[in-house]
Amino acid sequence: MHIYYIFLILIVLLISIASFRLYVVERFHHLSLNKRKIKKRRKKLLKNKKTNKI
């Protein structure tokens, strides 16, 4: 019976670690996507400023 409980605990730990890793990866990916969008916006703003000066 004790071995069965140990296996249950291990499985629960593995599932929680896997879900946590997925969550972290998604958050990180979302952040990197936002950074790219911000960079694109900055480039557009710079282009607009140059055209406005002329």
C-alpha distances in whole Angstrom, upper triangle without the diagonal:
4,5,5,7,9,10,11,13,14,16,17,19,20,21,23,25,26,27,29,31,32,33,35,37,38,39,41,42,44,45,47,48,50,51,53,54,56,58,59,60,62,64,65,66,68,70,71,72,74,76,77,79,81
4,5,5,6,9,10,11,12,14,16,17,19,20,21,23,25,26,27,29,31,32,33,35,36,38,39,41,42,44,45,47,48,50,51,53,54,56,57,59,60,62,63,64,66,68,69,70,72,74,75,77,79
4,5,5,6,9,10,11,12,14,15,17,19,20,21,23,25,26,27,29,30,32,33,35,36,37,39,41,42,43,45,47,48,49,51,53,54,56,57,58,60,62,63,64,66,68,69,71,72,73,75,77
4,5,5,6,9,10,11,12,14,15,17,19,20,21,23,24,26,27,29,30,32,33,35,36,38,39,41,42,44,45,47,48,50,51,53,54,56,57,59,60,62,63,65,66,68,70,71,72,74,76
4,5,5,6,9,10,11,12,14,15,17,18,20,21,22,24,26,27,29,30,32,33,35,36,38,39,41,42,44,45,47,48,50,51,53,54,56,57,59,60,62,63,65,66,68,69,70,72,74
4,5,5,6,9,10,11,12,14,15,16,18,20,21,22,24,26,27,29,30,32,33,34,36,37,39,41,42,43,45,47,48,49,51,53,54,56,57,58,60,62,63,64,66,68,69,71,73
4,5,5,6,9,10,11,12,14,15,16,18,20,21,23,24,26,27,29,30,31,33,35,36,37,39,41,42,43,45,47,48,50,51,53,54,56,57,59,60,62,63,65,66,67,69,71
4,5,5,6,9,10,11,12,14,15,17,18,20,21,23,24,26,27,29,30,32,33,35,36,38,39,41,42,44,45,47,48,50,51,53,54,56,57,59,60,62,64,65,66,68,70
4,5,5,6,9,10,11,12,14,15,16,18,20,21,22,24,26,27,28,30,32,33,35,36,38,39,41,42,43,45,47,48,49,51,53,54,55,57,59,60,62,63,64,66,68
4,5,5,6,9,10,11,12,14,15,16,18,20,21,22,24,26,27,28,30,31,33,34,36,37,39,41,42,43,45,47,48,50,51,52,54,56,57,58,60,62,63,65,67
4,5,5,6,9,10,11,12,14,15,17,18,20,21,23,24,26,27,29,30,32,33,35,36,38,39,41,42,44,45,47,48,50,51,53,54,56,57,59,60,61,63,65
4,5,5,6,9,10,11,12,14,15,16,18,20,21,23,24,26,27,29,30,32,33,35,36,38,39,41,42,44,45,47,48,49,51,53,54,55,57,59,60,62,64
4,5,5,6,9,10,10,12,14,15,16,18,20,21,22,24,26,27,28,30,32,33,35,36,37,39,41,42,43,45,47,48,49,51,53,54,56,57,58,60,62
4,6,5,6,9,10,11,12,14,15,16,18,20,21,22,24,26,27,28,30,32,33,35,36,38,39,41,42,44,45,47,48,50,51,53,54,56,57,59,61
4,5,5,6,8,10,11,12,14,15,17,18,20,21,23,24,26,27,29,30,32,33,35,36,38,39,41,42,44,45,47,48,50,51,53,54,55,57,59
4,5,5,6,9,10,10,12,14,15,16,18,20,21,23,24,26,27,29,30,32,33,35,36,38,39,41,42,43,45,47,48,49,51,53,54,56,58
4,6,5,6,9,10,10,12,14,15,16,18,20,21,22,24,26,27,29,30,32,33,35,36,37,39,41,42,43,45,47,48,50,51,52,54,56
4,5,5,6,9,10,11,12,14,15,16,18,20,21,22,24,26,27,29,30,32,33,35,36,38,39,41,42,44,45,47,48,50,51,53,55
4,5,5,6,9,10,11,12,14,15,16,18,20,21,23,24,26,27,29,30,32,33,35,37,38,39,41,42,44,45,47,48,49,51,53
4,5,5,6,9,10,11,12,14,15,17,18,20,21,23,25,26,27,29,31,32,33,35,36,37,39,41,42,43,45,47,48,50,52
4,5,5,6,9,10,10,12,14,15,16,18,20,21,23,24,26,27,29,30,32,33,35,36,38,39,41,42,44,45,47,48,50
4,5,5,6,9,10,10,12,14,15,16,18,20,21,23,24,26,27,29,30,32,33,35,36,38,39,41,42,44,45,47,49
4,6,5,6,9,10,11,12,14,15,17,19,20,21,23,25,26,27,29,31,32,33,35,37,38,39,41,43,43,45,47
4,5,5,6,8,10,11,12,14,15,17,19,20,21,23,25,26,27,29,31,32,33,35,36,37,39,41,42,44,46
4,5,5,6,8,10,11,12,14,15,17,18,20,21,23,24,26,27,29,30,32,33,35,36,38,39,41,42,44
4,5,5,6,9,10,10,12,14,15,17,18,20,21,23,24,26,27,29,30,32,33,35,37,38,39,41,43
4,6,5,6,9,10,11,12,14,15,17,19,20,21,23,25,26,27,29,31,32,33,35,37,37,39,41
4,5,5,6,9,10,11,13,14,15,17,19,20,21,23,25,26,27,29,30,32,33,35,36,38,40
4,5,5,6,9,10,11,12,14,15,17,19,20,21,23,25,26,28,29,31,32,34,35,37,39
4,6,5,6,9,10,11,12,14,16,17,19,20,21,23,25,26,27,29,31,32,33,35,37
4,5,5,6,9,10,11,12,14,15,17,19,20,21,23,25,26,27,29,31,31,33,35
4,5,5,6,9,10,11,13,14,15,17,19,20,21,23,25,26,27,29,30,32,34
4,5,5,6,9,10,11,13,14,16,17,19,20,22,23,25,26,28,29,31,33
4,5,5,6,9,10,11,12,14,15,16,18,20,21,23,25,26,27,29,31
4,5,5,6,9,10,11,13,14,15,17,19,20,21,23,25,26,27,29
4,5,5,6,9,10,11,13,14,15,17,19,20,21,23,24,26,28
4,5,5,6,9,10,11,12,14,16,17,18,20,21,23,25,26
4,5,5,6,9,10,10,12,14,15,16,19,20,21,23,25
4,5,5,6,9,10,11,13,14,15,17,19,20,21,23
4,5,5,6,9,10,11,12,14,16,17,18,20,22
4,5,5,6,9,10,10,12,14,15,16,19,20
4,5,5,6,9,10,10,12,14,15,17,19
4,5,5,6,9,10,11,13,14,16,17
4,5,5,6,9,10,11,12,14,16
4,5,5,6,9,10,10,12,15
4,5,5,6,9,10,11,13
4,5,5,6,9,10,11
4,5,5,6,9,10
4,5,5,6,9
4,5,5,7
4,5,5
4,5
4
